[in-house]
Amino acid sequence: MSSPYDCVQWVGMDLHRRRSVLVRMATDRQRLGKMVRFDKDPARLKREIAKAGPQPKVTLEATLGSYWAADALAEAGAEVHLAHPLGVKVFSYRRVKNDERDAADLADLLRLGRLPEA
């Protein structure tokens, strides 16, 4: 019997100037572990993404300050996808808006193949 942790993991990352939020989910949209909030630290990001197993699929918004995270994720073996900021602007029209929800929505868009990539 396999657990959800054995499958491909989809990771959404809501990146900010000082802090970021990471959410992991399985192919069936089941959340894996808890949401992780951490300061801007490439070493910590690599440790957190290692929990997602080999070659997780990770998405984050393509912003001016996202290069450090994309580089750290690629070095850790993740498949990195950059979301186009204007394409995910629809998040701003949601009733509930927070970092955890944004990260989960990014992972979900990637999982469904509907991520507007930059």
Number of C-alpha atoms within 10 A of each C-alpha: 2 6 7 15 16 11 16 17 27 27 30 29 26 23 23 15 10 9 12 20 20 26 27 28 24 21 14 11 16 10 18 17 12 10 16 14 15 14 14 16 14 15 10 13 19 18 11 15 23 16 14 25 14 16 18 22 22 27 30 26 26 18 14 8 12 15 11 12 20 22 13 19 24 14 11 19 16 23 17 19 20 19 20 16 15 11 13 17 9 9 15 11 8 9 7 9 11 12 18 18 18 23 24 23 21 28 29 23 17 22 23 10 9 10 20 17 16 13
